[in-house]
Amino acid sequence: MTRLQVDGVTVELPAGATLLDAARAAGAELPSLCHDDRLRSVGSCRTCLVHADGRTVAACVTPAASGMTVDTVGEEVRNLRRDAVALIASALPRYALADGTPSELAEACRTLDIAPDTAAGTPGRGHDETHPYVRLDRDLCIACGRCVRMCADVQGTFALTLTGRGADTVVAPGTGGPWAESDCVACGGCVDTCPTGAITQPGPGRGLTSRRPDPDRVRTTCGYCGVGCTLDVVVRDDRVTAVLPARDGPVNRGHACVKGRFSYGYLTSAERLTEPLVRRDGVLTPAGWDEAIGVVADGLRAAVAQGGPDAVAAISSARATNEENYLVQKFLRTVIGTNNVDNCSRLCHAPSAAGLTASFGRAGGTDSFDDVETADCFLVVGANPVEAHPVVGARLLQRALDGATLIVADPRGVGLARHADLHLRPRPGTNVALFHGLAHVLVDEGMADPGFLRDRATGLDELTDLLTDYPPERIAEITGVPATDIREAARLYGRAERPAVVYGLGVTEHLHGTDGVRTLANLPILRGAVGGTGRGFGISPLRGQNNVQGASDMGALPDLLPGYGRVTDPDARARAEAVWGRPVPPTPGMRIPEMFEAAREGRLRALWIIGEDVCATDPDSRRVAAALDACPLVVVDELFLGETARHADVVLPVASWLEKDGTFVNFDRRFQRVRAAVRPPGSARSDFAVVHAVATALGADLGCPTPADALTECGRTAPVLAGLSHARLDREGAVPWPCPSPDRPGEATLYTEEFATPDGRAHLCAAPYLPPGEEPDADYPLLLVTGRRWAHYNSGSMTRHGANLMLDPHGRLDLHPQDAARYGVRDGTPVLVHSRHGQARLIARVGLDLAPGQVFCAFHFPDERVNSLTSEHADTVTSCPEYKVTAVRLRPAGPEE
């Protein structure tokens, strides 16, 4: 520790602290117009001057040293600071210091008694108001560079620059044109850091930043992707005015992305559902809640009477809270009497749960993402976190720019691949072969850890025998990745001191997705880089939706109870039955694809879909719609009347994540609180309240009157969650599971003593490479990969009902120039894409992101029918669809097509 005197006060600080930190610790407030705690200090504005041991220094760039004596309050040094701030303010127009202006500069002037008329500059540099979320007033720019550094050092987009000379220096988009046409990804970092109001959020949120506490702020956890960013929601008159990244957020650390920061316009969309709808004479018409719940209850009774409990099923939601997912699965098991409950992790990360459980014993990543700061080599596989998980993408890019080795394995040259030390571009569907090729080199060149493998792993002999058939030269033939690149990647990973593996849906959404997860997990096992050995970060899956991890943790799965006890395990059932007071069916229920098949065959008579637009997001969507039409009762909980809701018999309007109370679990297993910032519109209710209402209508009492009660009860059924509660999370902020006791911390790093497998060892996987479900041929010569883009989220039901639509108005098909020329397609023109299953209409985007013979599109625009293209091929272990490999052909679209 460093001990020094500041204004007569003794302060102690950790090594590396500055005099600005020391001044703050002593209670002194110094202006620091070029400084932001999230950025490296530069000391350019000279507004934080102090006297230290007789010298006048800028506090933000001067290291604190033991024994120093620092003066911040003396008249001389205060006048120096005042003169520095006044000089900066004098160049700005008068309105920069107007009464009530909330900027950092205006506050500094008020603190230093600098009169508003000090600002005497003449406006004339103009505004840029082309962007829906960012407004630039050039006349307020002081060229401090904070926004440029935020964009480069934190976000990693490099979209901003300083242009001009001397007093005419001003921030500008690096592309030179309007802001809306720049590379900006609207993370809001520049808005949040600007000290003068030169860059602001338009509308009522103008001037609001994360810098100061506000009594009208509600702290919650983002409801978009699985990163789990902590956000502060500013509310005025029961309306969200701004959403700000929390500076002390454990994962995001004061950063956010366009979705979490700005995409809340859907809350007040005129298209929000505000009252229940019941189908009468084939038409959905408004109804009261009592009538709608009565129709649901009557339909469930009829389904059970005609087909037994297994004639009812529910698809719970990765967008819903943990407590809502817990209540849904409890309702199905104890009120209906079936295990027919599943959630959308089936469509994305079910292979992660199965694969990680088989390899290590638990269905989650092995380490906290905080440890990413200490990793020196990253292997990022099948993921584009820059777009799909922007805050994670930004942190990984920061580490790469700071010198960590970055290896990216992805067919597309996007996001982190553009900054990678080595980019491997395997053919879609060849992951298992690639991972075996890397493992072959690790073993062959002596980079495996013999002590770890001897003491803490099993399956080495079987894997070694298999790997003899997977030398890099053969892998090159299968994957298209040069053998030299395979060897280099293995050596970079194998020789790193603390390697990390991060992966996404490009690993899981395959016919052999579980094999992909397990063979990828072989790499940290071989290296001994897992289990708290200090030799690596282990392996972490990037979860797609905000609560994919939590929905499964809560038991919203057909074969697993809360905490991953198996329904076939008598002890797990007995534990749940003791808490619930009702028997639990011993036979696993139907998975989502099996539900649709049963509905088409007439075996499923009631399906409750909570917060999932399955007609837009599930594969072979035409057959999904046919299943809904065949099912006698379809109930949908939704925010908007999406494609799935149009097939429903009852549509129930529900609250969004900004309108409900509970918890989410992020991608590295942290439980975090979700708090309602505003009330849902009209008579909309939370899914928690809806499930209770249906249970009551059926004469059942689910207990758990509040979400807090539900999480507490869940801990009684699941020992790994027993230490969690709302009260604890309110105190501590974030707690990872396993957390078996209220007086013990959660386990951020798993398996420090032994693995959770039956024998306590990590299990290597010797699964052979098998080809994907579809291959291109003469009729369908291209391979389609589907995924996400930065401005939208999943089916787009939230992001398309706001200004994000201005940033990304329609779906695009990315293709290589060679393929564009081959099929007579021009950039920006409509194309028809055909598969063996359906067709979609998209806009061509010609570029070099993909190799020839491969195309890519997202699924954010349901009207374009992208998921009518995808097949019913699914992971052989978990039924996760093969979204990443579909054979297609294309042609230019006619004007009427």
C-alpha positions, 0 to 999 in steps of 0.5 A: 500500500502507498501512504501519503498526506492529502490536505492534511488527511492520511490516505492509503492506496494500492500500488499504481494509484495516482494523485487524482485517486489520492485526492478523491480518497481524501474527499477532494473533488478536482476537475479532470476534463480530459480524464475518465477512469475507464481510459488511460490518463493523458494529462492534457487539460491541466485542470486537475493541478495540485501541489505535490512536495512543492511541485505543481503537477497534473494529478491524473498522470502523477503516480502517488508515492509513499510520504508525499504531501499533497495540497489541493485546497491552497489558493494558488493551486485552486486559482491555477485550476480555475484559470485552466478551466476558464480558459477552456470554457472561454472558447465555447458559446454561452449556452455551454454554461447556462443554468442547469446545464448538466455537463461536467464542464458546467459543474466544474465552472459552478464549483470554481465560481466561474461565471457563465458569461466566461463562455464567450465563443461564437457558434458556427461549427454546426451540428450533426443530427443524422444518427438516431442515438448520437447528436454532435454539437461541434461548438461544444467540443474542446478536443479533449479526446475522451470520446476518441479514446473511448471508441478506440481503447474501450469499444475498439471500433476506431470510428472517431478522430480529431480533425482540424488544427489548433482552436479548430480541432473538433471530433468527427467520424473517421470516415469523414461523412455524416455520423449515421454513415460512419463505422459507429456501432452506437455503444454510447461510450462517447456520449457517456464520456463527453465532458461538455455536452458536445456529444449527447443522446437526443431527446429527454435523455440528453445530458444524462451520463453514468458519472453521477448518482441519481435518485430516479435511477433503477439498477438492473441487468440487461435483458438482451444478450447473455453478457449480463451488463449492469445498467442504471435506468433513469425514469421520469414520469414512469417513462424510461429517459435513459439507460446508462452503463453502471461504472461498477458493473462486474462484467461491463465495467461502465460500458454497454452496446447499442441494444442495452444502452439505447434499444428501449423504444419498444417499451412505448411502441404503439404496437405493444400488446396491452390486453389479452386476445382470444380467438373467436370465429377464427379472429383474435379479438380483445378480451379481459384477463378473467376470460382469457385465463378461463379459456386457457384453463378450460383448454388445459383441462380438456387436453389432459382429459383427452390425452393425459398430462403428456398432451400438454407442453410448454416452451419457457423463455430465455428472456424470462427471469429465473423465477418465472422459468422456475414457476413454469417448470413447477407448474407443468410438473406439479399441476399438469403432471408432465415433464414436457417443458423446454426452453430455447437453449434447445436451439442454441446451447443445449450442446454446451450443457451436454458437452460441458457436463460430459467433459467436466460435470457441470453445464456451465463455463469453467471460469469467471470472465474476470480472469480474461484479464490474465489470459495471454492467448485467446482461442475464439471459436465459432463466435462473433462477439464484436456483434453478438456480445459487444461488451465481451468482444470489446474486452477481448479486443482490448486484451489483444491490442495489449499484446495477448495472442488472438486466434480466431476460428470462424468461416467469416472474416468479421469482428475479432478475426480482423485483428487476429494473429491467426485466423482459421477459416474452416468449412462450415460443419468441420469443427470436430476435425479441426479440434482433433487436428489441434489436439494432434499437434498438442500431443505430437509435439509434447505440449500436453500436461502429463501430470494433469492428464495422469492425476485429473483426466481420463480417456487419454489412451482412446483419444491418442489412438484416434488422433493418429488418424487426424494429422494436420495434412488430413485436417487441411483436406477436410476443413480447408485450413492449411496444415501450417496454420493448424500447427501454428494455432496449436503451438500458440495455444499450447505454448501460452502460459494462460490460454483461454477458449471462448466459443459460440453458436458456431460450435453448437448449432450443428448435427454434431454440436455436442461432439464439437463442444467436447472435442473443443474441451479436449484442448484445455484438458490436454494443456491442464488449463482448467480446474484452477491450475493457474495454467489457463482460463479454461473454456467459456460458452458465450450465451446468446440470450440474456437468460439462456443459462438461467432458464436451464439452471431453473429446470425448464428442461424436459429431463432435468430438474432445477440445479440439473438433477435428472428426472430419472434420478429417484434422489433428485425427484424425492428432493423436489417432491419434498419441497413441492408436496407433489409427485414428479413424473419419472419419465423425461418429457418432450423436447421442442422439436418433439413437441412440434412433431407431436402436435402435427400428429395430434398427440399434443393438444395444448402448447404454451409458448412463453416469450419465443417467436418460434415461427421466426426463430426455429428451423424449417419454420413452415413445419413449425407453423403447421404444428401450431395450426394442428394443436387445439390450444396454443397460448402465447405470452408476448410483447408484440403480435409476432408471427407465432402469436398470429397462430395462437388461440390466446395471446397474453400481453406480458412485461418486458425485462425493464418492467419486471422483478427477479434475476438473470444468470449470465454466460459465466454463471453469475446471478444478478438482480433484475428490477422493474424500472417502469410499469408494463403498458395497459393491463400487461402482466409479468409471466410470473403473475400469468403462471400463478393466475392459470394455476389458480384457475385450475384450483392449484396453489404454486406457493412462491407468492413473490419472485424472491420466494421462488428463488429461495424455494428453488435453492431448497430443491437444488443444493448448488443454488441453496446460497442464493437469495434476492437479499444476498444479491441486493447486498453483493451485486453478483454471485456465481453458482455453484453457491451451496450456502448463504455463508459461502461465496459462489464458485467463480472458478470451477473444479479447483479440487476435483471435477464434478463427474462421477469419478472426479476427473475431466473426460477427454472425448474421442468422437470421430469427425462426421460430416454435417447433415447437408452438403452442397451439390449441383442443385444447391451449390452454396453453404448458408450460415445464419447468425446475428448482426450488431444492431438487432437481437434474435427475431427483432421483436424489440429492436425492430420496434425502435430506432435500431431499424434506422441503423439496420432496416432489412436483412442482407445476404453476404456473399463473395464477389466471385459468387455474385458474378457467377449468379449475376447478383449486384451489391444492394439488389434483391435476391431469392435464396432457395434451399431444399426446405423453403425460400427467402428474399434478402438484399445482397451485400457483396464483400470479402467476409466469406470464402467463395461458396459460402453465404451468410444472413441473419434472422432478425426480420421474420417477414424474410422467412430465413428460417424457412431455409434451414433444415430439421437436421439437429444435434444427435445428442440434444436436438439442437438445430443445425443452423450453421450448415444449409445448402442453398442456391440463389438468383436475382429477385424479380420486381414482384417476387 
